Amino acid sequence: MHALLLVAMPLIFDCPRVIDIEQTTLVADKTWELVQDADLPPASLTTVAVYTQHPSDGGNLAPDHSEKTADTEITSWRLPPDFAPYWAACVYIHSRILLAKRIPAEARQCHLTEALRANKPNGVLSFVCE
């Protein structure tokens, strides 16, 4: 009798690199006019965060490990089954918007790989959970 070995395929989260944002305001003083600033840069992907619950409820999970090479930094999170469901959120500069996606319950770890420039994160290369 052969045992069936189930291997979870890595799940690649491909965050949009740039998102268009429509902003509005709830200014009570109607003497102010809302004007869009066309010179502001678009909202660009800056990192990916992991949450122990829906991101709107907080619960940002601290990474378990981080390792730097000359060109990259790999940040890792372990996902014990007692906190499921976990969520991943794409974080954008020039925005208060997160794009969130539920991490499958069978995932046990996630890895964020970022490019480095002058020893600081300089762009998401990949975010994979397995």
C-alpha positions in Angstrom: 0.0 0.0 0.0 1.4 3.4 -1.0 0.8 6.4 1.2 -0.5 9.4 -0.7 1.7 12.4 -0.2 0.0 15.8 -0.5 2.3 18.7 -1.3 0.9 22.1 -1.2 1.8 24.2 -4.2 3.3 27.6 -3.4 0.8 30.4 -3.7 2.2 33.5 -5.4 0.6 36.8 -4.4 1.1 39.2 -7.3 0.3 42.6 -5.9 -0.4 45.3 -8.5 2.7 47.5 -8.7 0.7 50.7 -9.1 -2.9 51.5 -8.3 -5.1 54.5 -9.2 -6.7 56.1 -6.2 -9.8 58.3 -6.3 -9.8 60.5 -3.2 -12.6 62.6 -1.7 -13.1 64.4 1.5 -15.9 65.1 3.9 -15.1 68.8 4.6 -17.9 70.3 6.6 -16.9 73.8 5.6 -18.3 74.2 2.1 -16.2 77.3 1.4 -13.4 74.9 0.5 -13.3 73.4 -3.0 -11.8 69.9 -3.7 -9.1 70.1 -6.3 -7.3 67.0 -7.6 -3.5 67.4 -7.7 -2.5 65.8 -11.0 1.2 66.2 -10.1 1.1 63.7 -7.2 2.7 60.3 -8.1 0.5 57.2 -8.4 0.2 54.9 -5.4 3.2 52.4 -5.8 3.7 49.1 -4.1 6.1 49.5 -1.2 5.8 46.2 0.8 3.5 43.3 1.8 2.2 42.7 5.3 0.7 39.7 7.0 -2.3 39.9 9.4 -3.7 37.4 11.9 -7.2 38.6 11.0 -8.8 40.8 8.4 -6.6 43.9 8.0 -9.5 46.3 8.8 -9.5 44.8 12.3 -5.7 45.2 12.8 -3.5 42.3 13.9 -0.4 42.9 11.9 1.8 39.9 12.4 5.5 40.4 13.1 7.9 38.5 10.9 9.8 35.5 12.4 13.0 35.9 10.4 14.7 38.3 8.1 17.8 37.6 6.0 19.8 40.0 3.8 22.1 39.3 0.9 24.0 41.8 -1.1 20.9 42.5 -3.4 17.8 41.2 -1.5 16.1 40.9 1.8 13.9 37.9 2.6 11.4 38.3 5.4 9.5 35.2 6.6 6.4 34.6 8.7 5.4 31.3 10.2 1.7 30.7 10.2 0.6 28.4 13.1 -2.8 26.9 12.4 -4.3 28.4 15.7 -4.5 31.9 14.3 -6.2 31.1 10.9 -7.4 32.8 8.8 -4.4 34.9 7.9 -4.4 37.7 5.4 -1.8 39.3 3.1 -2.0 43.0 2.3 -0.3 44.9 -0.4 0.9 48.2 1.0 1.2 51.3 -1.1 3.1 54.6 -0.7 1.0 57.7 -1.2 -2.1 55.8 -0.2 -4.2 54.7 2.8 -5.5 51.8 0.7 -4.4 48.2 1.2 -5.3 45.4 -1.2 -5.9 42.4 0.9 -6.3 38.7 0.1 -7.0 35.8 2.4 -4.1 33.3 2.7 -5.2 29.7 2.3 -5.7 27.9 5.6 -3.2 25.1 4.6 -0.3 27.6 4.2 2.3 27.3 7.0 4.7 30.1 6.0 5.1 33.1 3.8 8.2 34.8 2.3 8.6 38.3 1.1 11.6 39.0 -1.1 12.5 42.6 -1.6 15.3 44.3 -3.7 17.8 46.3 -1.7 19.4 49.6 -2.5 21.9 51.2 -0.1 20.9 48.4 2.4 17.2 49.5 2.4 14.1 47.9 0.8 13.7 49.1 -2.8 10.8 47.1 -4.3 8.9 43.9 -3.8 10.3 41.1 -5.9 7.9 38.4 -4.7 5.5 37.3 -1.9 4.9 33.5 -1.7 3.0 31.4 0.8 3.3 27.6 1.1 
